[in-house]
Each structure stands twice: as structure tokens, then as C-alpha cells.
């Protein structure tokens, strides 16, 4: 007997948000049925979205009277990142750096560290990780008088979401779903 292949469902709260945007009116069960996200994570996210003014909830919830949610504030494809009380989580440093990288022709980590909310050590570490993974290209090596300078080739400008530095020494690009392995060099 041939084994039946399971259809893979999207994962993560990004996909929960995508389902909400697509359906506009939905239940908790709709989100469970269309994603691989666990129920408690969905419940927590729904609560924060209601408190943050993104969703309207009708009904109490429960098996015989499921609550219905309506999307009343659509902010686009990037899901709102919220605390449990509905307040926004501040933008992460790497996201700020990624956004700035895309506006510069070439830059040093020091150039980016002059912007509000970006610490020099964090900018340096992130830039060096992207360079080791081949996402950034070194256009000028560091000398005793100047910092190394980098550029982002257009082929590596894959989208708005910042590449993520993972513990397993890879860089994950959420825009493409691909991982880049870090190397010893930055060229």
C-alpha cells in the first residue's frame, strides 16, 4: 500500500497573520486548520491583536459558541509584533541595520552605528556575519586608519525582512526561506 504524502502547511505567526488577512473574518479553529502553529501561541497572538486594536472579537468562545474575529486594522504583509498587552515590540537592531544597509551604496559598521537605537558592537557583529555569509561584499579592507567598507549587491537585496543570524552558524533569509552558511572570509 502506497504511503499517502501529507501536504505541508505554512509555519509561524507570519502565516497566522497571512491567513487572517486573507479571510478577514475567522475563528481560532480556522487558524489551527490552516497553519502548523500550536493553539496556545495562536490564542496569545489573538489576545494581543485584540488588545492592540487590530482585531475585533465577537462571542465568548468555547466548543459550542466559538468566538469570531474580524480584522479591523490591516497593516500589510508584515505581521504586527506585539506584547501580550497589545503594545508594539520595538523594532530589532538587526532590522534597523538591514533597512539602513539598503539605503547606502557602501558603508562601514561605524556609519550605521550613528543612527538612533543602533549600538556599535551590534552593528559590527551583524555586518561581519552578513559578510562572512557572502550577503555583503567587502569593498575596502580595514586598515589601522579606517574601518572595512561593505556593499549589498542587488542580487542579495531579497526583501524587507532582515536576515537572521542563527546559533548553528547560518544566516537565514526570511524573504527567500534560504540559509547561507558563514565562511571564514568576507569577500
C-alpha positions as CSV (number, residue, x, y, z in Angstrom):
1,X,0.0,0.0,0.0
2,X,1.4,3.4,-1.0
3,X,2.0,5.8,1.8
4,X,0.0,9.0,1.5
5,X,2.0,12.2,1.3
6,X,1.0,14.9,3.8
7,X,0.6,18.4,2.4
8,X,2.9,20.7,4.3
9,X,1.3,23.7,5.9
10,X,2.9,27.1,6.5
11,X,4.5,27.7,9.9
12,X,4.9,30.6,12.3
13,X,2.9,33.6,13.3
14,X,3.7,35.2,9.9
15,X,1.5,32.6,8.4
16,X,-1.2,33.1,11.0
17,X,-1.2,36.8,10.1
18,X,-1.4,35.9,6.4
19,X,-4.5,33.7,7.0
20,X,-6.1,36.5,9.0
21,X,-5.5,38.9,6.2
22,X,-6.9,36.5,3.6
23,X,-10.0,35.5,5.5
24,X,-10.8,38.8,7.2
25,X,-13.4,37.1,9.5
26,X,-12.3,33.8,11.1
27,X,-12.3,31.6,14.2
28,X,-9.5,30.2,16.3
29,X,-10.2,26.8,14.7
30,X,-9.7,28.4,11.2
31,X,-6.2,29.4,12.1
32,X,-5.4,25.9,13.6
33,X,-6.7,24.3,10.4
34,X,-4.7,26.5,8.0
35,X,-1.3,26.7,9.9
36,X,1.0,24.4,11.8
37,X,1.1,26.8,14.8
38,X,0.1,25.4,18.2
39,X,-3.2,26.6,19.7
40,X,-1.7,28.3,22.7
41,X,0.5,30.5,20.5
42,X,-2.5,31.4,18.4
43,X,-4.5,32.2,21.5
44,X,-1.8,34.5,22.8
45,X,-1.4,36.3,19.5
46,X,-5.2,36.7,19.1
47,X,-5.4,38.3,22.6
48,X,-2.5,40.7,21.8
49,X,-4.1,41.7,18.5
50,X,-7.5,42.3,20.1
51,X,-5.8,44.4,22.9
52,X,-3.8,46.3,20.3
53,X,-6.8,47.2,18.2
54,X,-6.1,45.0,15.2
55,X,-8.9,42.5,15.7
56,X,-12.5,42.7,17.0
57,X,-13.8,39.7,18.9
58,X,-17.4,38.6,18.9
59,X,-18.7,35.8,21.2
60,X,-17.3,34.2,24.3
61,X,-15.5,31.3,22.7
62,X,-15.7,27.6,23.5
63,X,-16.7,24.4,21.8
64,X,-20.4,25.3,21.1
65,X,-20.1,29.0,20.7
66,X,-16.7,29.8,19.1
67,X,-15.5,33.4,19.1
68,X,-15.4,35.1,15.7
69,X,-12.6,37.6,15.0
70,X,-12.7,40.3,12.4
71,X,-9.6,42.0,11.1
72,X,-10.2,45.8,11.5
73,X,-6.7,47.1,11.2
74,X,-4.6,45.6,8.4
75,X,-1.1,46.9,8.4
76,X,0.2,44.9,5.4
77,X,2.1,41.7,4.9
78,X,4.4,42.2,7.9
79,X,2.6,41.0,11.0
80,X,2.3,43.3,14.0
81,X,4.8,42.3,16.6
82,X,3.1,42.9,19.9
83,X,3.4,42.2,23.6
84,X,0.6,40.4,25.5
85,X,-0.9,43.8,26.5
86,X,-1.2,44.8,22.8
87,X,1.6,47.3,22.8
88,X,4.2,47.2,20.0
89,X,7.5,45.5,20.4
90,X,10.3,47.9,19.3
91,X,12.0,47.2,16.0
92,X,15.0,45.0,16.5
93,X,18.5,46.3,15.9
94,X,19.2,43.9,13.0
95,X,16.1,45.1,11.2
96,X,17.2,48.7,11.6
97,X,20.6,47.9,10.3
98,X,19.2,45.9,7.4
99,X,17.0,48.8,6.4
100,X,19.9,51.2,6.5
101,X,22.2,48.9,4.6
102,X,19.8,49.0,1.7
103,X,20.0,52.9,1.5
104,X,23.8,53.1,1.4
105,X,26.0,52.4,-1.6
106,X,28.9,51.4,0.6
107,X,29.3,51.7,4.3
108,X,31.2,50.7,7.4
109,X,29.6,49.4,10.6
110,X,30.6,52.7,12.2
111,X,28.5,54.6,9.7
112,X,25.4,52.7,10.7
113,X,26.1,52.9,14.5
114,X,25.4,56.7,14.4
115,X,21.7,56.1,13.9
116,X,19.4,56.1,16.9
117,X,18.9,52.7,18.6
118,X,21.9,51.0,17.0
119,X,24.8,50.1,19.2
120,X,28.3,50.0,17.6
121,X,29.1,46.4,18.8
122,X,25.7,45.2,17.5
123,X,26.1,46.8,14.1
124,X,29.7,45.5,13.8
125,X,28.7,41.9,14.7
126,X,25.7,41.9,12.3
127,X,27.7,43.4,9.4
128,X,30.5,40.9,9.9
129,X,28.1,37.9,10.0
130,X,26.4,39.1,6.8
131,X,29.9,39.5,5.1
132,X,31.1,36.0,6.2
133,X,27.9,34.5,4.7
134,X,28.5,36.3,1.4
135,X,25.5,38.5,1.6
136,X,27.6,41.6,1.9
137,X,30.7,42.2,-0.2
138,X,33.8,43.9,1.2
139,X,34.8,46.8,-1.0
140,X,37.7,48.0,1.2
141,X,39.5,46.0,3.9
142,X,40.1,47.5,7.3
143,X,43.3,49.3,8.0
144,X,44.8,50.9,11.1
145,X,43.3,54.2,9.9
146,X,39.9,53.1,8.6
147,X,37.1,50.6,9.1
148,X,36.3,48.0,6.5
149,X,33.6,49.1,4.0
150,X,30.9,46.9,2.6
151,X,28.2,46.9,-0.1
152,X,25.0,44.9,-0.6
153,X,24.9,43.5,-4.2
154,X,21.4,44.0,-5.7
155,X,21.2,40.2,-6.1
156,X,21.3,39.9,-2.3
157,X,18.7,42.6,-1.6
158,X,16.0,40.0,-1.3
159,X,13.3,41.9,0.6
160,X,12.3,43.9,3.6
161,X,12.9,41.4,6.4
162,X,16.4,41.3,7.9
163,X,18.5,38.1,7.5
164,X,18.6,36.3,10.9
165,X,21.8,35.1,12.5
166,X,21.2,31.6,13.8
167,X,23.0,29.7,16.6
168,X,24.1,27.0,14.1
169,X,26.3,29.4,12.3
170,X,23.9,30.1,9.4
171,X,22.2,33.2,8.2
172,X,18.5,32.6,7.5
173,X,16.8,34.9,4.9
174,X,13.1,35.1,5.8
175,X,12.4,36.7,2.4
176,X,13.5,33.7,0.5
177,X,13.4,30.9,3.1
178,X,17.1,30.1,2.3
179,X,20.0,29.6,4.7
180,X,23.5,31.0,4.0
181,X,26.5,29.3,5.6
182,X,29.1,31.6,7.1
183,X,32.7,31.2,5.9
184,X,36.0,32.5,7.2
185,X,36.3,35.4,4.8
186,X,34.1,38.3,3.8
187,X,34.7,38.7,0.1
